[in-house]
Amino acid sequence: MMWNKPVRFACFFVAGLLLSAVLLFTAMELVAFDLNHYMDSYARNEVSQDTGIEMEDLEVVTLEIIDYMRCRQDELNPRVPVDGQETYIFDQRERLHMVDVKNLFVAGKYVRNSGLLILVLSAAFMIWKRSDWPVMLSRLFTGTLVANLGVLALLVLGMVMDFTLLFDWFHYILFDNDLWRLPPTSFMLRMVPEVFFFNTALKIGAIYLAILAALTLAGRGWLRISRTMQQTEKS
């Protein structure tokens, strides 16, 4: 029937969006909750010298931030020595901004888990109903990879040309306030300057593409095995 092609395309499009969201939020969590990612950045950007906070104390603060974003603690108000004097390093504006950041991670986790459930149930139904499911899965993975390569290539080009502009638009879209506009003296801004987010975005993109590429190769590999098994059965 004529409507089969549009419906099939719509299903593949939605499945591709869900798969992209699931993998993107997974990659974001892998990077955002990785202590070593922060510590390496602190060392490269000489954050300890700039802030007056020793590396071991920066580790304590970072662990608190990670626990806060993972909803393992209710408040974020770390107190560590700064130039030898005990100091609450985040002011009210910084703490309020982190409330927004935490809410984004909570929402992202919900989208990721919901999307994963829908994809698993859809895949199970497809495997049950269609004998050509290896072909469909392979096409889904390949199509999603190709589409994302195009989108990410444009984003990387934009990052290289003017990362600050993209970074600002990212905040305009995700936040309904300007709490993210922190003064240069902010401890949070000095701990994670713009270069940190540039490198973080590249790392998230690399992990995201690596997982998607692995799924694509696995899908194509299983398709080849499936076709070989079918030919063996016929002969």
N, C-alpha and C positions, 0 to 999 in steps of 0.2 A: 504493500500500500504506500501511497505517496507521502503520507505523514510520518512514515517510519523513519526516514532519513532526518528530518528536523528534530523529531523526538530523540532519536539516537544521539544526534549532535548535542542537543541540550543536556542529555544525561552525561555524556562524556565531558562537556564543559563544566557542569556542576561538580562532577567527580574530580576533575582536574583542579578546580578551585579548592575543594575540600582537602585533597591530597597536598596541595601547595601550602595551605594554612596549617595543616598538621605538622608537616616537615619544617616549616618556617618557625613555628612556635617551639618545636622541639630543639631546633638549632639555637634559637635565642636562649632557651633555658640552659643548654649545655655550656654556652659561653658566659651568660650572666651569672651563673651560679658556680663558676669555676674560680676558686681562690687564686690559683696560679696565674690566671689571665690578668688579674689585678696586680698581683705582686710583681710580675714581669714588667707591667706598665709603669709601676712606681719606680722600679730600678732604672728603666730606660729614660724616664722623664725627670729623674732626680727629685721626686716628690718629697722625700724625707728632708732634703736640704731646703726645699722651698717652704715647707709647712712647719718645720721644726719638730715633726713627729717621727720618732724612731720607727724603723721598719717593722719591728715586732709589735709596736702599738698600732701601726697602720694595718697589720694583719688582724689584730683584735677588732678594730673598727670595721674592717671589710667583712669579717665573719658576722658581725652584728647586722650589717646591711643585708647580707645574703639571707640570714635567718629572718630578717624583717620582710624581705620580698617574698620569702617562701611561707609567710604567715606562721612562723615558729615563735615569734614574739610580737606583742601588741604595740609596743612603742619603740621608737628609734631615737635615742639620746645618749650616744657614747661619750664617755668622759675618760680622757687619756692625758698624759703629760705632753705639754707643748712648750718646748724650750725649758723643760724641767718643772713646769707649773701645771698642776691638774686643771684641765679645762673641758667644759662641755663644748665640743667643737662645732656643732650644728646649731644655727639659730632657728627661730620659728619659721621663717620663710623656707629654709632648706628642709625642715621637717615636714612642712605642709606639702612641699613639692614631692617628697618621698612618699607621702600618702597617695598622691596621684599615680606615681610610678608603680607602687604596690598594687593599686587597683587595676592598672593595665596588665600586670602579670597575672592577677587573679582572673581577669576577663580572658586573657590569652589562653590560660590553662583550661578554662571552661570551653572555649572554642575548639582547642586542640582535642580535648577528651570527647566532646560531642561529635566532632568531625570524624575522629577515629572510630567511634562506635558506629556511625552511619556507614562509613566505608567498609568496615568489617562485615556488617549485616548485609550490605549490598553485594559484597564479593561472595559471601556465602550463598545468597539467593541466586547470583549469576552462575556459580559453580553447580548449583543444584539444577538450574533450569536450562543452561546452555552448554552444549558439548564443545563449543568453540571458545570457551572462556579463556584459555591461554592466549588466544589471538587478541581478545578484547583487552585483557590486562596488559599485554605487551604494548598495544597501541596506546592505551591510557598513559602508561609510564613514559613511552617515547614522546608522545605528543606534549605531555606536561613538561618534560625535560627541555624539548625544543622551544616551547613557548617561554619558559623561565629563563633560558639562555638569552633570548632576545631582550626580555625585560631587564634582567640583571646587567646585561651589557650596556644598556642605556643608563641604568643607575650608576654604574661604575664610571661611565663617561661623565655624567653629571657631577659625581663626587670629585673627580680629578679636576674638572673645570671650575667648580665653585661648591665645595663641600659645605661651607657656612650657609649658603642659600638653601640647600637641600635640608640641612640640619634644622634651620629655622622653620621651613615649611612642614617638616615632620612634626615639630612641636605645635605649630598652629593647628594641624589636623587632629592631633591626638589629645590636646589639652584645651580646656575652655577658660584658661586663665593664663597669666604671665608669670606665675611663680617660678617657672624654669629660667627666667631671666635673672641670673644671679650676678652680684657684683664681683669684680675681679679679685677682691679680698676674701671671697667665700672659700672656706675650707673645702667644701664639696667640689667647687669648680677647680681648685688647685690640685685636688686629688685626682680628679678625672677631667682633664682639659679636653679641648676639642679633638686633639690628635688621638686621644684614647678612644673616642667614639668612631673616628675614622677607621682605626685598626680593628675595633670591635665589629663594625659593619662588614669589613672585608672578611673577617674570620667567620662570622655568621653565614655570609654568603657562600664561602668555601665549603663549610660543613653541610649547608643546605644542598648545594649542588652535588657534593660527594654522596650523600645519602640517596638523592634522586637518581644519580647516575648508577649507583649500586643496584637500586630497585629495577632500573631499566635493563641493566645487563642480566640480572636474575630473571626478569620477565622474558627476555629474548632467549636466554639459555633454556628456561623451562619450555618455551614454545618449540625450540628445536628438539628437545627431548621428547615432547609430546608427539611431534610429527614423525619422529623416528619410530616411536612405539606404534603409531597407527600404521606406518608402512610395514612394520614387522608383522603386525597382526593380519594385514591383508595378504602378505605373502605366505 
